[in-house]
Amino acid sequence: MVWLWDLNGESDQPLRKMQGQHRGAVTAVAFSQDGKYAATGDRNGELMLWNVSDGELRYQPLGHHSMVTALHFAQGQLISVSRDNTVRTWRLGTDGAVQMSEIKRRSNEVDQVGVSSDGKYLLDSQGQEMRVLSFPGGLTETIFQNPSQANVFKSFALFSPDNRLVVTTSSSEGILQLWRLDKPRTYEIRQLMPTDRYPATCAAFVPDGTYVIGGSKDRNIYVWPMPSRDEVDLQVMATLTSIGKEVENSQGQVKVIAEMENPPQHPLFAGDVVTMVADPRK
């Protein structure tokens, strides 16, 4: 069953029950930008589109062959993500939905896959690598990677409301990672640490982008303030003083020593983690 609550009301009881139900457990929900429609998906791959005003079921798009894990409305279309390793785009009409495109995912380790607010980009992961793909062609726009010692991306990868940042998790300790999307290189700008170390299961940005909220397997909810625009735009310059000539391990790593400028507004301290981006053109 699908229920609707009024968040501005005083009652904790649902406003209404939607007129119809899925055959399997509901696994994904999304509202259209204007709030007129809601889309739901279930563990069997079934999709449903509802009128929010009266709870009436408008129609059922064809759906997927496996569990629906994420839904997004963008530019008048519905985008559905499934464990059948596909992302499908649906044009919503008056009497039904027409599938417009399909992108094959490389893995389904990340269930809650993000789509940019303008509907132009999609996140897709495989192991320690995350790609930003363009819609509808699925072309790779940029790639970012976890450090070699980190775990693989899992659970979720979501765009911030302004599409400048991405939040992910790859740790069994519930640490969230904030990435700054940039060309030619995307980099991690902050790690968000929970009080108790349990795997993160979900996350969301506040619509105005001031906070990010995360949920963990221990049933706790955490709220973190987002970095300011100045922090996001801050780039610390460094001078390379030494580059090792010998490969140190089987992963092909070399030691690099750099002297960095310490910004007065946000000083770095011993033990701080930074991401160094080397421009190969220089």
BELQUI-V275647 format. One record per run of one state. SS is the DSSP state (H for helix, E for strand, - for the rest). FROM is the first residue (numbers start at 1). TO is the last residue. If there is no record, write none. Layout:
ss from to
SS FROM TO
SS FROM TO
//
This chain:
ss from to
- 1 2
E 3 4
- 5 15
E 16 17
- 18 18
E 19 19
- 20 25
E 26 31
- 32 36
E 37 42
- 43 46
E 47 51
- 52 55
E 56 59
- 60 67
E 68 74
- 75 76
E 77 82
- 83 85
E 86 92
- 93 96
E 97 104
- 105 111
E 112 113
- 114 114
E 115 115
- 116 120
E 121 126
- 127 128
E 129 134
- 135 139
E 140 145
- 146 153
E 154 159
- 160 164
E 165 169
- 170 175
E 176 180
- 181 186
E 187 192
- 193 199
E 200 205
- 206 210
E 211 216
- 217 220
E 221 225
- 226 228
H 229 233
- 234 237
E 238 243
- 244 255
E 256 260
- 261 282
//
